[in-house]
Amino acid sequence: MNREQFIRHATRGLWGQKKRDAALELCGAIEDKIYRHQLCGMDSADAERAALRDLGNPHAIARDLSRIHTAPAAIRATLLLGVAGLLSLQAVAQVPAVGSAFRTQDLQECRVLSPEEVASLPPGALARLQRMYAQYGGPEGLNAQCRKGAFLFPLLNVTDLLAAMTAAKVPVYADPLTTSALVLKGSPAGNPQISYMTELVNGQRYVPSRVLMGFVRSVTAQPFTLTGLTNPVLTIGAARIPVGTAQAPVRTVDILGAGLADARRTDSSLPLPVNVMPIDSTFAFDPAAPQLAVPGKDGEVFAVVQNIRRLNQKAFNGGDESETLWVRARQGGRIAFTDELIPNVQLVNSQAELDQATARGMKAAVVYRVNTANLQRPVLTVVPAAQVKVVHP
């Protein structure tokens, strides 16, 4: 059923101007919901289907609209409250969006390597750069993507973030006198004192978007979730908070990666190393690097813990870095997990097996499916190694 059919069924029983007014009201609600679903990364067709599902049964709407438009004026306002529940966006607390931006300096520093710099690269790095050029349409194409912030981690507007929490009825005890950091002073409920360094962009304060999950966990014990892969909607109770802008897109997988690494420090139920380094999706990895074929549906989120970088660093200079965490959404049946071209990697079934592989000097990875239904207590479920395969582009 498309939107025209939905509106026709929902306004059946009304006539003349009443029918036109009701159709206009429904059309506005549908378009608003489509827009919000598109902000979450859906294409137009999927967004329309999701919007119509949100609105519910058009025949039920028709009954309620008929009651409203034929009821005495004295009870019409009361009945409208019931229809507002059917038009679900009207029943959900509307919260201002949290804006995002990139550091101006980072955008200005994007530039193409000079011919002399390119000539000085070692053969492996030169080949990698050439593959990157081919992927983005040459040096200028790569540079243009860089100037748009394709390889940068966006920042969130502090004023917007605090206003959204207030509108969502989440008390935030922030120190208004501190200008270089967002300082949370704790709360009577026992929330800890914590601070986040801020950046000034066009005269306004911003914090890295990677701190969002940890920030929300620090100010409320309520369940919350993120819907959509790009510029997600943060849902806390009845409040839905759009996060991010088209100019500086916020990627959910990067928030989850940083949030999972942060949560593991206090949540021992997460099957992750205590110290693990998230690899952002903005990282410009080699397009020739292999990926993992994982079971499920495109759009589902997976987390990969691997020791490849750790073992490479140990072989290079004897260092002992932490393992890395790649949180990625399945696309075309695959997820990224390494920047190494031909890793002889063993897929394992647990962190314990990964530790054993590291002790033997064997490159290995363990894959988890991420349940994002409640990010207050995220759940990671191991994907059996037998169901995962290393595939090459």
Summary of the structure (lengths in Angstrom):
residues: 393
radius of gyration: 24.6
end to end distance: 38.1
largest distance: 82.3
contacts: 1202
relative contact order: 0.10
helix: 42%
strand: 21%
